Amino acid sequence: MVIKKSTSFVLNVVDKCIMQDNMKLKLKYRNWRYMKSLLYPNWIETPIYDSDWYDDIYQNEKSYHVNYKDSPYYLIWKEISDRISNNNIVKVLDIGCGPGQFAALLLDNGVTNYTGLDFSSTAIDIAKINCKDGNFIIGDAKKSDVYETVQYEAIVCTEVLEHIDDDLAVIARFPTGIHCFCTVPNFSCNGHVRFFNNENEVRDRYNKYFSSFSVVTLSGKRFEDEKYFLIDGIRN
């Protein structure tokens, strides 16, 4: 069963997630939530994580401005990079590319043609600094024509699907026959609309969209029990 995040759970996970080292953002969020509760005693939090919210995160979170080897996602990215290399893939489309650190890793490890898409303009601006040889585009994964207009042999979509209400609509846009590498987490966090308890829950949600489908569990490094499920399959 996929776990949908309770809106009352958001504050409890702030300290465990990407803002754990950014006191400015943490206090800003807490103050906003406190004032809202004073003005509207019966208010129930239903946060909207739009591009402005992500712009703020990408601009202020330190981990998005470091070398990819120093990122908390490095071990996950390295696993995907190795799989891309082992499959002799050199052209990659990255959906929800973020600030370009993963792009830099891929281009340092055999990928020769990389395109990254993200709806955060700040993420794209940072990506162009972090990875000068990548091709970066601002756009919505559910609406962009990037799937038809750039060359690629594989799609990467890491830590994106859990942020999107209609994640299946995004996967439905992946072309038939394309090798896909996606990750989803086992924990709730700011911006997440779902998470998964185990590999079987991931299979139940995504298996029908892929052939040669597999799921493996990877450990994170930010907090205890943090896991990521890596999907490796061919879009059917």
HELIX and SHEET records of a PDB file:
HELIX    1   1 THR A    7  PHE A    9  5                                   3    
HELIX    2   2 VAL A   10  VAL A   13  1                                   4    
HELIX    3   3 VAL A   14  LYS A   16  5                                   3    
HELIX    4   4 MET A   23  LEU A   39  1                                  17    
HELIX    5   5 SER A   51  ASN A   60  1                                  10    
HELIX    6   6 LYS A   62  HIS A   65  5                                   4    
HELIX    7   7 TYR A   68  ASP A   70  5                                   3    
HELIX    8   8 TYR A   74  ASN A   86  1                                  13    
HELIX    9   9 GLN A  101  ASP A  108  1                                   8    
HELIX   10  10 SER A  121  ASN A  130  1                                  10    
HELIX   11  11 VAL A  146  THR A  149  1                                   4    
HELIX   12  12 LEU A  161  HIS A  163  5                                   3    
HELIX   13  13 ASP A  167  ALA A  172  1                                   6    
HELIX   14  14 GLU A  199  TYR A  206  1                                   8    
HELIX   15  15 ASN A  207  TYR A  209  5                                   3    
SHEET    1   A 2 ILE A   3  LYS A   4  0                                        
SHEET    2   A 2 ARG A 194  PHE A 195 -1                                        
SHEET    1   B 7 ASN A 135  ILE A 138  0                                        
SHEET    2   B 7 ASN A 113  ASP A 118  1                                        
SHEET    3   B 7 LYS A  91  ILE A  95  1                                        
SHEET    4   B 7 ALA A 154  THR A 158  1                                        
SHEET    5   B 7 HIS A 179  PRO A 185  1                                        
SHEET    6   B 7 LYS A 227  ARG A 235 -1                                        
SHEET    7   B 7 PHE A 210  SER A 219 -1                                        
END                                                                             
